[in-house]
Amino acid sequence: MRFPLLDENDPKSIDLEQVERMFDIFLEKGFLYVDTAYPYHEGESEKAVKKALVERYPRTSFRLADKLPTFNLKEEADCPRIFQEQLEKTGVSYFDYYLIHCLTKDLYETAKKCKAFEFVQTMKEEGKVMISPLSSRHGK
């Protein structure tokens, strides 16, 4: 999800008042699924979701998706570090959906090397991810 900006030349300048109104209408109309990601708005999208949605609505009133950025993975320890940062930035204790972001051929190999698929499965088992779209091709 990309948010409206106060300054079109500054991707971090999220118009929080407009985003709040958007979430109000979105939820009022019965929609639930909200998508964010680590790199959106140069790292500010997750914070905007916290302020405009999470701090204003009960956790049961929406479904939040976030993504593990394969392009930021260098080693296995990056998975839990980034995940924890995402929980803190969004202000939630779990994600309804957690996707592995940007699986090009090379980044798929990075994800395998960093055990990203196993990590997401572990988060699911611990109740920190409700639904993980992992197929049996990944060993789980």
Secondary structure as UniProt FT lines:
FT   TURN            8..9
FT   TURN            11..12
FT   HELIX           16..28
FT   TURN            29..30
FT   STRAND          33..35
FT   TURN            38..39
FT   HELIX           40..43
FT   HELIX           45..49
FT   HELIX           50..54
FT   TURN            55..56
FT   HELIX           59..61
FT   STRAND          63..69
FT   HELIX           70..72
FT   TURN            76..77
FT   HELIX           78..90
FT   STRAND          95..101
FT   HELIX           105..113
FT   TURN            114..115
FT   HELIX           116..125
FT   TURN            126..127
FT   STRAND          129..131
FT   HELIX           136..138
//
